[in-house]
């Protein structure tokens, strides 16, 4: 049975800079004991047959395709009337130093 004692709880409360009433201390001691017991239960499980995961899912993004450069069509040319080397030219957004 995992257990956290009152001194450890007071130390954690001091680190977190919170003040606890005696009722809150007792409630937290009970909660921490329950949480630690649950972890102890989990540690006893045999998970040797379970495949590890790194991202929470094995799904892949099937919508991402390779980028390709396409020439400006007429509707895009009207939105960006200036052109330089085949690319739409837009006003500067940031001033260089």
C-alpha contacts under 8 A as a table, 3 or more apart, distances in Angstrom:
res1	aa1	res2	aa2	distance
1	X	37	X	5.99
1	X	40	X	7.73
2	X	33	X	6.11
2	X	36	X	5.49
2	X	37	X	5.38
2	X	40	X	7.23
3	X	32	X	7.51
3	X	33	X	5.09
3	X	36	X	7.03
3	X	37	X	7.93
4	X	8	X	6.38
4	X	9	X	7.00
4	X	29	X	6.58
4	X	32	X	6.78
4	X	33	X	6.30
5	X	8	X	5.45
5	X	9	X	6.38
5	X	29	X	7.16
6	X	9	X	5.04
6	X	10	X	6.12
6	X	25	X	7.69
6	X	29	X	7.27
7	X	10	X	5.13
7	X	11	X	6.18
8	X	11	X	5.04
8	X	12	X	6.23
9	X	12	X	5.08
9	X	13	X	6.12
9	X	25	X	7.48
9	X	29	X	7.25
10	X	13	X	5.00
10	X	14	X	6.11
11	X	14	X	5.07
11	X	15	X	6.26
12	X	15	X	5.05
12	X	16	X	6.15
13	X	16	X	5.03
13	X	17	X	5.84
13	X	18	X	5.28
13	X	19	X	6.67
13	X	20	X	7.43
14	X	17	X	4.80
14	X	18	X	6.32
14	X	19	X	7.69
15	X	18	X	7.94
20	X	23	X	7.86
20	X	24	X	5.63
20	X	25	X	5.92
21	X	24	X	5.11
21	X	25	X	6.16
22	X	25	X	5.02
22	X	26	X	6.26
23	X	26	X	5.22
23	X	27	X	6.19
24	X	27	X	5.03
24	X	28	X	6.04
25	X	28	X	5.17
25	X	29	X	6.04
26	X	29	X	5.05
26	X	30	X	6.25
27	X	30	X	5.20
27	X	31	X	6.16
28	X	31	X	4.86
28	X	32	X	5.90
29	X	32	X	5.24
29	X	33	X	6.10
30	X	33	X	5.17
30	X	34	X	6.23
31	X	34	X	5.13
31	X	35	X	6.20
32	X	35	X	5.04
32	X	36	X	6.03
33	X	36	X	5.19
33	X	37	X	6.04
34	X	37	X	5.09
34	X	38	X	6.22
35	X	38	X	5.12
35	X	39	X	6.43
36	X	39	X	5.11
36	X	40	X	6.21
37	X	40	X	4.93
37	X	41	X	6.28
38	X	41	X	5.05
38	X	42	X	6.33
39	X	42	X	4.96
39	X	43	X	6.17
40	X	43	X	5.13
40	X	44	X	6.61
41	X	44	X	5.38
41	X	45	X	7.04
42	X	45	X	5.47
46	X	49	X	7.73
47	X	50	X	5.28
53	X	56	X	5.99
53	X	57	X	6.98
53	X	58	X	7.72
54	X	57	X	7.70
55	X	58	X	7.51
61	X	64	X	6.15
62	X	65	X	7.91
71	X	86	X	7.38
71	X	87	X	7.95
72	X	76	X	5.81
72	X	77	X	6.17
72	X	86	X	7.90
72	X	87	X	7.59
72	X	88	X	7.68
73	X	76	X	5.44
73	X	77	X	6.19
74	X	77	X	4.94
74	X	78	X	6.35
75	X	78	X	5.37
75	X	79	X	6.74
76	X	79	X	5.17
76	X	80	X	6.33
77	X	80	X	5.08
77	X	81	X	5.57
77	X	82	X	7.95
77	X	88	X	7.51
78	X	81	X	5.46
80	X	83	X	7.37
80	X	88	X	5.87
80	X	89	X	6.72
80	X	90	X	7.03
81	X	88	X	7.61
81	X	89	X	7.85
82	X	88	X	6.22
82	X	89	X	5.26
82	X	90	X	7.38
83	X	86	X	6.16
83	X	87	X	5.53
83	X	88	X	4.67
83	X	89	X	4.97
84	X	87	X	5.35
84	X	88	X	6.50
84	X	89	X	6.07
92	X	95	X	6.95
